[in-house]
Amino acid sequence: MSAKAPGPGRIGNDQVMKTLIANLEARIRPARNVRRALSLLAFLAGTALAQGSPDCGKFATISTNIGPLCHRVGILPWFVGIPGVWETELRLGVGLDAVRFGYGLPSAYFTNLVAEDSERGLRAFEGISDLDLRKTHASYTSRILGFGDNALSKPRSATGSLGMTADGPRAAALEAVSAYAVYKYIVDGSVVAQTTAPVIFLDQATARWSAIVTDTPRDQQTQPGATITSFAVANLSPDPQSVLIEVYDEFGQLSASVKTRELESGAGGADSGDVYADTLSHVLGINLPVSACYNCTSAPVFRGTVVFEGDKGLIAPVVFRFNGSAVTTVPVKAE
């Protein structure tokens, strides 16, 4: 986005500000380099890294500026940051070993996250690559508030997927990592509902996932007490692909199916591809048949299973159930 030309009376102030920024950067840069060096030394000491290649087991071994480390990649299929309404907390933790984390937006987003974390406060960034948790059972929390051009901009609504990496001295360090999101729904400044969903690691991902769902028929979802199923699915394949969505009733009979549009691929690594999100009833475009229920006092609903399947490779889904202001994460199962 091109910068606006300064108006009358602003040129002098702009030049003064540029000079101040240049002088400040000249002072900060050496200090920043020292801090990075100290951080690397501290992380190296925390990993107790042995000479030679680490035992990474099923994980990749990568070369870093502090030596070889084991490398794990994960994806949070969906985050939401709508100022004053929704925010997503990313929570990371380690076991006995030090771990270096990174997380950020896929390269196709062309914007920054506005987040407030437990280490660095409020700021805007595309990604973080040097988040070191060195203490035993250390943890980290970041509140994703929205998108923004810089740390001073007012956050605007943000949704999408988030890539994550974890680097450690051995396979056991990466197996002990915890990574999940907490979604918080806010009304008048107070959290009225929240739910959690795990980061999906690529070593756990498959092309086919399923979840047990409950859904009010589409034409009745505006009524009080309606149950609405929502989902998001991210493409983890190096190729563009569509995702087949199939819905089975409680007896295993196919009730409906549809394909998403083609989802673009990512650039590899922790860079997920396109993400598709919708309510189940909207993407299907029909009323799912209600399940038989005798002596029920609640509104009729469909009960069954939804299956997500990538037509070319790995995907990562997340499923939510909404009922009024309440929201629940529905567990997804790799098949």
N, C-alpha and C positions, 0 to 999 in steps of 0.2 A: 504494500500500500504506500503510495507516494506521500511525502510530507507536504503539509500545507505551507504556502508562502507566508512569511511573517508579516503581520499587519503593521501599520504606522506606529512608531514608538516602541516596537519590539526588537528591532535589529540590534540595538546596543545591548539590550538585556540578553538576547540569544547568544551574542558573541562572548559576553562575560560568562554565561553559563557553560559554553563550550570550553573556555579556558579553564574554568574551575574543574570541570569533569576531567579534562586532560591531565591537570595537575594531580587530581585525586587518584586517577588510575595509575600514574607514574609512581605514586607512593604505595598504593595498595598491592601492585603486582609483585614486588619482591616479598612482601609479607605473605601474600597468598601462596607463593611458591614454597616458602618456609613451612607454612602450615600443611601444605600437601605432603612435603617430605616427612614431616613429623607424623602425619597421619599414616603414611605408608609404613614407616618404621614401627609405629604402634600396632598397626594391623598385622605386620609380619611377626612381631613378638607374640601377639595374641593367637595366631594360628599355630605357633610352634612348628613351623613348616620344616620338614626334613629335607635334606639334600636329595636330588634326583626327582623322579616322577612320583607324584602322589598316587595312592590307591583310590582311583575314582570309580571302580566298579562299572556300573551301567552308564555313568555320566561321562561326558566329554572332558578331555584335558585341554586346557587353553594356556597359552603363554601370556603372562602379564608383566607389568613393570616391577612386580615383587616376586616373580618366579612363577612356576607352573601351578595352576589351581584347578580344582574340579568345578565344572560349570553346569548349572541347571537353569532351564528356561520355563517360565510360566506365563499364563494369560489370564487376566480378569476379563471375562467376556463382556461385561457391562458395568459401567459406572454412570452415575447421574449427579449433576451438580446444578440445581436450579435455585438461585439465591432466594433465601427465605422460605423455601418449600422443601427441597431435597438436598441432602449432601451425602457423600460416600466417604467413609473412613477406610483407609488402607492400613491394615495392621500386620506387622512383620515381627517375627521372633526367631531366636536361635536356641540351640541346646547347649552343649558343653563347649563347642568350638566357635571361634570367631568366623563370621561370614560377611562378605562384601556384597551388598545388594545394589541393584539398579532398577529403575522403573521409569516409564514414560509413555508418551503417545506414539502410535504408529506414525511413520514419516508422512503419510498422506494427509494428516490433519491440518498442517500449515497454521498452527496456532500454539498457544501455551496453555498449560493448566495453571489455574490459580489455586494454591493449596497452602494450608497452614500446618506445619509439622512440628513434632516434638523436638527436633534438632535445630531447625533453622528459622522457625517462625513463618510469617506470611510472605509469599513470593510467587512469581510466575516463572514457569520453566517448561521446556519441552521434555526434558528427562533428567534424571539423576543417575550417575554411574559410580559414585564413590561413597555410598552409605555404608559405613563400617559398624557392625555390632560386635564388639570385642569381648564384652563381659558375658559370663555364663548366664544363660536364660535372659539375656537382654531383649528389649522390645522397642518397637518404633511405631508411631502412629502419625498418619497424615490425613487431614480433612480436605477432601477435594470439593472445592466450592463452586467451580465453574471454569469457563475459558476467559482469557484476557491477553491483551497485547504486551503488558508489562506489569510489574508489581504494583504500580500505582493506579492501574485501570480498575474500574468497577467490574466485578465478575459478571459474565453473561451466561445464559443457560448452556450447559454442556452435557453431552451424552456420548457414549462410545465404548471402545475396548481399551485395555491398558496392558502393555507388555512388562514383564518383570524378569530379572536375572538374579541368580544367587551363585557366588563363587566362594569355595571353601577349600580347606587343606586335604579333605578326604571325603569319601562317599557318605560316611556316617554323619558328617556335618550337614550335608545337603538333605539327607533323609530326615533330620531332626528339625528342619526349617518349618515354621508355621507361617502361612500367608493367607489372609482372607479379608473380605470387605464387610463393612457394616453399613447398611443403607438406612438413613434416618429421614422420616417424614415429619415435617415441621409445620405447625399451625400457630400463628401469633407468637412466634419466638420460642415455642416449647415443642419438644419432641413428643409426638403422640403415638408413633409406631416405629419400630425398627426391626430389621432382620439381617441375617448374615449369609454370606455365600463364599465358598473357598476359591482361591486361585487354582486354576487347572494347569498342572505341569505337563509339558509335552511328553514326558516319559510315561504319563498316565492316560494321555489322550487317545481316542480312537475315532474312527469315522462314523460310528453308530452309538447313539445314546438313547436312553428311555427315561420317562418319569411318569409317576401315577398322578393323574389330574382329576379335578372336580371343576365343572364349568356350568354356569347357568346358560340356558338357551340365549342365543344372540339377541332376539327381539325382546327379551325380558331383562337385559342387563342394566337398564336405566332405573329399575325398581330398587327400593331400599332392601338391603340384605342380599343383593345379588353377589354371586361368586364369579370372579373373572380371572382367567388364567392368562398371564403375560409371559413372554420369553424373549431372549436374545441369543443369537448364535453367531460365533466368529469363525471365519475361515482361517485355518492353520496350514492349509496346503500351499505348496509353492506355485500351484496353478489356480486360475479362476475356477470356481465351481458353484453349482446350485446345491441347495439342501432340500432333500425330500422330507416332508413332514407327513407322517401317517398317524391317524388317531384310531385306536381300537377300543371297543366297548369292554365292559367287565367280563364278557364271555370270550374275548379274544377275536371277535369279528371286526373286520375293517369297517369303520364308520365314515371316514373321509380321508382324503389325501390331497396334497398340493405341493408344488415346488416353489421355492423362493426365486427371486431374480438371481442372476449370476453374481456371485460375490467376488470382488477383485482379490488377488493374492497379495501377500505381504512381501517385504524385502528379505525375509529370512530372519533367523535368530529370534529375538524377542519381538520382532515387528510383525504383529498379526495382520491379517488382511482385512477385508471389508467385514462389517458386522450388520446383521439384519435383526430388527426388533419389532414386535407387534403383539397384539392380543391374539390368542388362539382363534377365537371366533371370527375376528375380522379377517385374518389371513385365509381362513377356510371359506368365509362368506356364506355360511349356512348355520341353521340351528342344529346342534348336535342332539341326538335323541336322548330324552331323559331316562334315567334308570328307574326300574320298578322300586317302589318304596311303599310299604304298608304301615298305616298308622303314623305317618310322618307329620310333624308339625311345621317343618321348614319347607321353603319353596323347592320345587322339583329341580334336580340338577342331573347333568351327565357325569357318570363316573367311568373312568377307563384309563388308558395309557397313551401317551404321545411318544412317538419315536422320531428322532432326528437322524438323518443319514446323509453324509456328504457323498456326492457322486464321483469325486476324484481323490479324496483323502481326508485328513484329520480335520475335525471341527471341535469347537468348545461351546457348549450351551449353558444357559442358566434359566431357571424357570421360577416364576413368582405366582402366588395366589393372593388376590385382593378381595377383601370383603369389607365394604365400607371404608373406614380409615385404617383398618388392620391390613398388614401385609406379612406374608410368610414365604420363605424360600422353600421350594419343593426340591428334595434331593434328586439329582440326576445320576443315572447309573451307566457306566461304560459297558458296552456289549461287544 
